[in-house]
């Protein structure tokens, strides 16, 4: 039986790749990493799936803050393609054909100027709305529409639990894949070095850009952004 882990942008893409790499060192039945819900939305009863999910409001806030300061080529350049690279090396051709509407939509984000410049020029509330209508829309639409939910060979893990309930989340993941008990502690120990709490305690620089360095759980409620006052909450509910 093939083992699969699916994530998406701002739902643990970087962490899930790191954790998959660590687990595969101790696990003979290697886990296959898949990125972008929209392009891997098919189910096989002979595969075991872990789907990383996240509160959609956190996806929006994280994306908005990240894209204002990231260095991703598609984001900082005019006419950048959000799916550049993934469409050539990771997505199946038939899935790209099926999702051509989303492929074309993703090419519009950095036109007529870079996506990052658009966000930086907008007031905060308008920037959040732009994120909600572009990059976050792809992620959240894909997450909502996944056909995997409720199947006996599928579990979901919330990205925020990988930070705030790390040990239990890693154990849940390992036990689902039937990883030998004597390896689980080794995996937890090695994976914990990539947990945000580890970097906070060690005062080391993060190997990626984190928008939640203060480690606030459910930060969309209290981060200080005007993100979910009544008008934006209603706007969110109209879209999603």
LOMAR-918669 format. One record per residue (C-alpha): residue in three letters; chain; y negated, x, z. Coordinates in pm, 1 decimal, m for minus. Last residue first. Example, Ala and Ser with C-alpha at 12.3 -4.5 7.8 and 13.67 -1.06 7.14 Angstrom:
<lummars>
+------+-------+----------+----------+----------+
! rest ! kette !       py !       px !       pz !
+------+-------+----------+----------+----------+
!  SER !     A !    106.0 !   1367.0 !    714.0 !
!  ALA !     A !    450.0 !   1230.0 !    780.0 !
+------+-------+----------+----------+----------+
</lummars>
This chain:
<lummars>
+------+-------+----------+----------+----------+
! rest ! kette !       py !       px !       pz !
+------+-------+----------+----------+----------+
!  UNK !     A !  m3051.3 !  m1615.8 !     88.4 !
!  UNK !     A !  m3374.7 !  m1648.8 !   m106.6 !
!  UNK !     A !  m3521.6 !  m1954.3 !     66.9 !
!  UNK !     A !  m3400.5 !  m1833.0 !    407.5 !
!  UNK !     A !  m3580.8 !  m1500.3 !    365.0 !
!  UNK !     A !  m3905.4 !  m1674.2 !    270.4 !
!  UNK !     A !  m3878.8 !  m1894.5 !    579.3 !
!  UNK !     A !  m3831.9 !  m1587.3 !    798.8 !
!  UNK !     A !  m4120.7 !  m1417.7 !    621.1 !
!  UNK !     A !  m4359.5 !  m1707.6 !    694.3 !
!  UNK !     A !  m4242.5 !  m1758.7 !   1052.8 !
!  UNK !     A !  m4267.1 !  m1406.2 !   1179.3 !
!  UNK !     A !  m3969.8 !  m1199.0 !   1086.4 !
!  UNK !     A !  m4099.2 !   m872.9 !    952.3 !
!  UNK !     A !  m4429.5 !   m823.1 !   1123.3 !
!  UNK !     A !  m4295.0 !   m481.9 !   1214.9 !
!  UNK !     A !  m4312.9 !   m374.6 !   1576.8 !
!  UNK !     A !  m3947.6 !   m277.7 !   1599.5 !
!  UNK !     A !  m3879.3 !   m574.8 !   1823.4 !
!  UNK !     A !  m3673.2 !   m835.7 !   1641.8 !
!  UNK !     A !  m3584.5 !   m627.3 !   1334.1 !
!  UNK !     A !  m3462.0 !   m372.6 !   1587.0 !
!  UNK !     A !  m3133.9 !   m552.8 !   1648.6 !
!  UNK !     A !  m3020.4 !   m246.8 !   1849.7 !
!  UNK !     A !  m3287.3 !     20.7 !   1883.1 !
!  UNK !     A !  m3158.1 !    373.1 !   1835.2 !
!  UNK !     A !  m3496.4 !    548.9 !   1848.3 !
!  UNK !     A !  m3406.0 !    733.1 !   1527.5 !
!  UNK !     A !  m3369.9 !    402.7 !   1341.7 !
!  UNK !     A !  m3495.6 !    477.1 !    990.5 !
!  UNK !     A !  m3247.7 !    758.3 !    942.4 !
!  UNK !     A !  m3287.1 !   1005.0 !    657.7 !
!  UNK !     A !  m2976.9 !   1218.2 !    621.6 !
!  UNK !     A !  m2838.7 !   1534.9 !    782.7 !
!  UNK !     A !  m3021.0 !   1438.0 !   1104.7 !
!  UNK !     A !  m3198.6 !   1719.1 !   1282.9 !
!  UNK !     A !  m3041.5 !   1824.0 !   1608.8 !
!  UNK !     A !  m3174.5 !   1709.2 !   1944.4 !
!  UNK !     A !  m2819.9 !   1737.0 !   2085.1 !
!  UNK !     A !  m2850.6 !   1404.8 !   2268.0 !
!  UNK !     A !  m3023.6 !   1222.1 !   1980.1 !
!  UNK !     A !  m2796.1 !   1377.1 !   1721.4 !
!  UNK !     A !  m2485.8 !   1264.8 !   1910.0 !
!  UNK !     A !  m2631.3 !    916.1 !   1963.4 !
!  UNK !     A !  m2673.3 !    886.5 !   1586.3 !
!  UNK !     A !  m2297.9 !    928.6 !   1531.9 !
!  UNK !     A !  m2206.3 !   1210.4 !   1295.9 !
!  UNK !     A !  m2058.2 !   1432.8 !   1567.0 !
!  UNK !     A !  m1866.3 !   1126.9 !   1686.1 !
!  UNK !     A !  m1649.7 !   1151.2 !   1373.3 !
!  UNK !     A !  m1482.7 !   1470.2 !   1494.9 !
!  UNK !     A !  m1406.5 !   1335.9 !   1841.8 !
!  UNK !     A !  m1301.9 !    994.2 !   1717.7 !
!  UNK !     A !  m1072.3 !   1145.3 !   1454.3 !
!  UNK !     A !   m909.9 !   1376.0 !   1708.9 !
!  UNK !     A !   m868.4 !   1082.7 !   1948.0 !
!  UNK !     A !   m703.8 !    876.0 !   1672.0 !
!  UNK !     A !   m463.4 !   1148.4 !   1561.0 !
!  UNK !     A !   m216.0 !   1111.3 !   1849.7 !
!  UNK !     A !   m203.2 !    736.1 !   1787.9 !
!  UNK !     A !    m76.2 !    770.5 !   1432.4 !
!  UNK !     A !   m293.3 !    584.6 !   1181.6 !
!  UNK !     A !   m173.3 !    231.3 !   1117.1 !
!  UNK !     A !   m467.3 !    153.1 !    883.5 !
!  UNK !     A !   m580.8 !   m130.3 !   1111.0 !
!  UNK !     A !   m530.6 !     96.6 !   1410.8 !
!  UNK !     A !   m770.3 !    356.0 !   1268.2 !
!  UNK !     A !  m1048.8 !    106.9 !   1190.7 !
!  UNK !     A !  m1024.9 !    m69.5 !   1524.8 !
!  UNK !     A !  m1019.4 !    265.4 !   1704.5 !
!  UNK !     A !  m1331.6 !    374.9 !   1515.1 !
!  UNK !     A !  m1509.4 !     51.9 !   1605.8 !
!  UNK !     A !  m1404.6 !     65.4 !   1970.8 !
!  UNK !     A !  m1529.4 !    421.3 !   2011.6 !
!  UNK !     A !  m1861.4 !    365.9 !   1831.7 !
!  UNK !     A !  m1992.5 !     50.5 !   1994.8 !
!  UNK !     A !  m2367.4 !    110.7 !   1942.2 !
!  UNK !     A !  m2351.0 !    322.5 !   1628.8 !
!  UNK !     A !  m2039.1 !    203.8 !   1448.0 !
!  UNK !     A !  m2122.7 !   m137.8 !   1590.3 !
!  UNK !     A !  m2446.0 !   m130.8 !   1388.0 !
!  UNK !     A !  m2241.2 !    m88.9 !   1070.7 !
!  UNK !     A !  m2048.6 !   m409.4 !   1139.9 !
!  UNK !     A !  m1677.8 !   m373.8 !   1071.0 !
!  UNK !     A !  m1491.0 !   m627.0 !    861.4 !
!  UNK !     A !  m1113.9 !   m663.4 !    837.1 !
!  UNK !     A !   m893.8 !   m736.7 !    536.6 !
!  UNK !     A !   m512.7 !   m758.7 !    500.5 !
!  UNK !     A !   m494.0 !  m1108.1 !    652.5 !
!  UNK !     A !   m761.0 !  m1244.7 !    417.7 !
!  UNK !     A !  m1053.8 !  m1422.4 !    582.6 !
!  UNK !     A !  m1326.6 !  m1242.6 !    389.3 !
!  UNK !     A !  m1220.4 !  m1056.2 !     76.5 !
!  UNK !     A !  m1395.3 !  m1270.5 !   m185.8 !
!  UNK !     A !  m1727.9 !  m1092.6 !   m144.2 !
!  UNK !     A !  m2019.7 !  m1321.5 !   m231.5 !
!  UNK !     A !  m2237.2 !  m1276.1 !     76.9 !
!  UNK !     A !  m2208.0 !   m895.9 !     70.8 !
!  UNK !     A !  m2287.9 !   m873.6 !   m300.9 !
!  UNK !     A !  m2591.0 !  m1099.2 !   m264.9 !
!  UNK !     A !  m2699.7 !   m894.7 !     37.5 !
!  UNK !     A !  m2673.6 !   m561.7 !   m142.4 !
!  UNK !     A !  m2835.9 !   m672.4 !   m469.0 !
!  UNK !     A !  m3113.1 !   m861.3 !   m288.7 !
!  UNK !     A !  m3178.7 !   m562.7 !    m65.1 !
!  UNK !     A !  m3268.6 !   m355.6 !   m371.7 !
!  UNK !     A !  m3502.6 !   m610.8 !   m529.1 !
!  UNK !     A !  m3637.5 !   m936.8 !   m382.9 !
!  UNK !     A !  m3606.3 !   m846.8 !    m15.2 !
!  UNK !     A !  m3754.2 !   m503.5 !    m83.2 !
!  UNK !     A !  m4053.7 !   m671.5 !   m249.6 !
!  UNK !     A !  m4087.9 !   m911.7 !     45.8 !
!  UNK !     A !  m4083.6 !   m616.2 !    285.1 !
!  UNK !     A !  m4356.4 !   m450.2 !     81.6 !
!  UNK !     A !  m4565.2 !   m768.2 !     88.4 !
!  UNK !     A !  m4542.8 !   m776.1 !    468.8 !
!  UNK !     A !  m4630.4 !   m409.5 !    503.7 !
!  UNK !     A !  m4932.3 !   m407.3 !    272.2 !
!  UNK !     A !  m4841.3 !   m273.5 !    m73.2 !
!  UNK !     A !  m4933.8 !     63.9 !   m222.4 !
!  UNK !     A !  m4651.9 !    250.8 !    m48.6 !
!  UNK !     A !  m4390.7 !      2.8 !   m166.3 !
!  UNK !     A !  m4495.2 !     23.5 !   m530.3 !
!  UNK !     A !  m4515.9 !    401.4 !   m510.0 !
!  UNK !     A !  m4156.9 !    416.2 !   m387.8 !
!  UNK !     A !  m4035.5 !    190.4 !   m667.5 !
!  UNK !     A !  m4183.8 !    424.6 !   m925.3 !
!  UNK !     A !  m4431.5 !    274.8 !  m1167.7 !
!  UNK !     A !  m4403.1 !     30.8 !  m1463.2 !
!  UNK !     A !  m4115.0 !     m8.6 !  m1383.5 !
!  UNK !     A !  m3920.7 !    144.8 !  m1096.3 !
!  UNK !     A !  m3729.9 !   m168.4 !   m990.4 !
!  UNK !     A !  m3658.7 !   m292.4 !  m1343.1 !
!  UNK !     A !  m3342.9 !    m87.0 !  m1406.0 !
!  UNK !     A !  m3165.4 !   m265.7 !  m1120.4 !
!  UNK !     A !  m3213.7 !   m604.3 !  m1293.8 !
!  UNK !     A !  m3044.0 !   m472.4 !  m1607.2 !
!  UNK !     A !  m2738.3 !   m361.8 !  m1410.4 !
!  UNK !     A !  m2741.5 !   m689.8 !  m1215.9 !
!  UNK !     A !  m2724.5 !   m893.6 !  m1537.4 !
!  UNK !     A !  m2460.8 !   m655.6 !  m1676.8 !
!  UNK !     A !  m2227.7 !   m742.0 !  m1389.3 !
!  UNK !     A !  m1923.1 !   m838.2 !  m1596.2 !
!  UNK !     A !  m1981.0 !   m549.0 !  m1834.7 !
!  UNK !     A !  m2024.2 !   m305.8 !  m1547.0 !
!  UNK !     A !  m1709.5 !   m445.0 !  m1386.1 !
!  UNK !     A !  m1511.3 !   m390.3 !  m1707.5 !
!  UNK !     A !  m1625.2 !    m30.5 !  m1721.0 !
!  UNK !     A !  m1512.9 !     42.2 !  m1364.8 !
!  UNK !     A !  m1787.4 !    179.6 !  m1142.0 !
!  UNK !     A !  m1772.5 !    530.2 !   m995.7 !
!  UNK !     A !  m1867.3 !    805.6 !  m1238.8 !
!  UNK !     A !  m2114.9 !    678.5 !  m1495.2 !
!  UNK !     A !  m2249.1 !    363.4 !  m1328.6 !
!  UNK !     A !  m2262.7 !    542.3 !   m994.4 !
!  UNK !     A !  m2477.7 !    815.9 !  m1143.9 !
!  UNK !     A !  m2781.3 !    596.8 !  m1205.5 !
!  UNK !     A !  m2740.4 !    259.4 !  m1031.7 !
!  UNK !     A !  m3104.9 !    232.9 !   m922.1 !
!  UNK !     A !  m3225.9 !    344.0 !  m1265.6 !
!  UNK !     A !  m3563.5 !    519.2 !  m1260.2 !
!  UNK !     A !  m3835.7 !    400.7 !  m1496.4 !
!  UNK !     A !  m4104.9 !    590.0 !  m1302.0 !
!  UNK !     A !  m3961.5 !    838.6 !  m1057.1 !
!  UNK !     A !  m3945.0 !    834.3 !   m676.4 !
!  UNK !     A !  m3679.3 !    565.4 !   m632.5 !
!  UNK !     A !  m3435.2 !    658.9 !   m911.4 !
!  UNK !     A !  m3443.7 !   1021.6 !   m803.7 !
!  UNK !     A !  m3368.5 !    957.3 !   m437.3 !
!  UNK !     A !  m3622.7 !   1144.9 !   m225.8 !
!  UNK !     A !  m3659.3 !    894.3 !     59.2 !
!  UNK !     A !  m3989.4 !    811.9 !    230.9 !
!  UNK !     A !  m4095.3 !    456.5 !    142.1 !
!  UNK !     A !  m3740.9 !    375.9 !     32.9 !
!  UNK !     A !  m3608.4 !    427.4 !    383.9 !
!  UNK !     A !  m3853.8 !    198.7 !    563.3 !
!  UNK !     A !  m3796.3 !    m91.4 !    320.7 !
!  UNK !     A !  m3421.5 !    m34.7 !    306.8 !
!  UNK !     A !  m3382.0 !    m31.5 !    684.0 !
!  UNK !     A !  m3592.6 !   m346.1 !    717.9 !
!  UNK !     A !  m3399.8 !   m532.6 !    446.1 !
!  UNK !     A !  m3052.8 !   m423.8 !    558.4 !
!  UNK !     A !  m3145.0 !   m504.0 !    918.4 !
!  UNK !     A !  m3233.4 !   m860.3 !    817.2 !
!  UNK !     A !  m2902.0 !   m880.9 !    628.6 !
!  UNK !     A !  m2707.2 !   m806.4 !    951.2 !
!  UNK !     A !  m2456.2 !   m547.1 !    837.4 !
!  UNK !     A !  m2114.8 !   m521.5 !    671.4 !
!  UNK !     A !  m1854.1 !   m249.7 !    623.8 !
!  UNK !     A !  m1546.5 !   m392.3 !    454.6 !
!  UNK !     A !  m1208.2 !   m249.9 !    550.9 !
!  UNK !     A !   m943.8 !   m339.2 !    299.7 !
!  UNK !     A !   m565.9 !   m301.7 !    288.6 !
!  UNK !     A !   m424.6 !   m323.1 !    m66.0 !
!  UNK !     A !   m111.1 !   m501.7 !   m186.8 !
!  UNK !     A !   m277.5 !   m843.8 !   m168.4 !
!  UNK !     A !   m527.8 !   m724.1 !   m429.1 !
!  UNK !     A !   m886.2 !   m851.2 !   m423.3 !
!  UNK !     A !  m1180.6 !   m817.5 !   m655.2 !
!  UNK !     A !  m1548.2 !   m775.3 !   m576.0 !
!  UNK !     A !  m1571.3 !   m403.0 !   m634.4 !
!  UNK !     A !  m1881.8 !   m389.8 !   m853.7 !
!  UNK !     A !  m2097.1 !   m633.9 !   m658.9 !
!  UNK !     A !  m1998.9 !   m481.4 !   m324.8 !
!  UNK !     A !  m2143.2 !   m140.9 !   m404.2 !
!  UNK !     A !  m1944.5 !    171.8 !   m305.1 !
!  UNK !     A !  m1568.7 !    217.2 !   m287.1 !
!  UNK !     A !  m1394.0 !    485.6 !    m81.0 !
!  UNK !     A !  m1016.2 !    519.8 !   m115.7 !
!  UNK !     A !   m834.9 !    589.6 !    209.8 !
!  UNK !     A !   m548.8 !    838.3 !    194.7 !
!  UNK !     A !   m199.7 !    743.0 !    311.0 !
!  UNK !     A !   m129.6 !   1085.5 !    461.9 !
!  UNK !     A !   m389.8 !   1038.4 !    734.2 !
!  UNK !     A !   m523.9 !   1324.5 !    944.1 !
!  UNK !     A !   m766.0 !   1488.0 !    697.7 !
!  UNK !     A !   m818.7 !   1145.0 !    538.8 !
!  UNK !     A !   m987.8 !   1027.3 !    857.8 !
!  UNK !     A !  m1260.5 !   1291.9 !    829.4 !
!  UNK !     A !  m1337.3 !   1220.3 !    462.5 !
!  UNK !     A !  m1344.1 !    846.4 !    527.3 !
!  UNK !     A !  m1579.7 !    901.6 !    820.8 !
!  UNK !     A !  m1822.4 !   1101.4 !    606.6 !
!  UNK !     A !  m1812.7 !    851.6 !    320.8 !
!  UNK !     A !  m1856.1 !    564.8 !    564.2 !
!  UNK !     A !  m2151.9 !    735.8 !    727.1 !
!  UNK !     A !  m2341.1 !    785.2 !    401.6 !
!  UNK !     A !  m2284.3 !    431.7 !    266.3 !
!  UNK !     A !  m2319.4 !    259.8 !    602.5 !
!  UNK !     A !  m2457.1 !    m83.1 !    520.0 !
!  UNK !     A !  m2791.9 !     40.9 !    388.0 !
!  UNK !     A !  m2659.5 !     59.2 !     28.7 !
!  UNK !     A !  m2303.0 !    m66.8 !     10.6 !
!  UNK !     A !  m1963.0 !    m30.7 !    174.2 !
!  UNK !     A !  m1596.9 !    m80.8 !     84.8 !
!  UNK !     A !  m1303.9 !    103.8 !    246.4 !
!  UNK !     A !   m964.4 !     89.0 !     75.0 !
!  UNK !     A !   m605.7 !    169.7 !    172.5 !
!  UNK !     A !   m340.2 !    137.8 !    m98.9 !
!  UNK !     A !      0.0 !      0.0 !      0.0 !
+------+-------+----------+----------+----------+
</lummars>
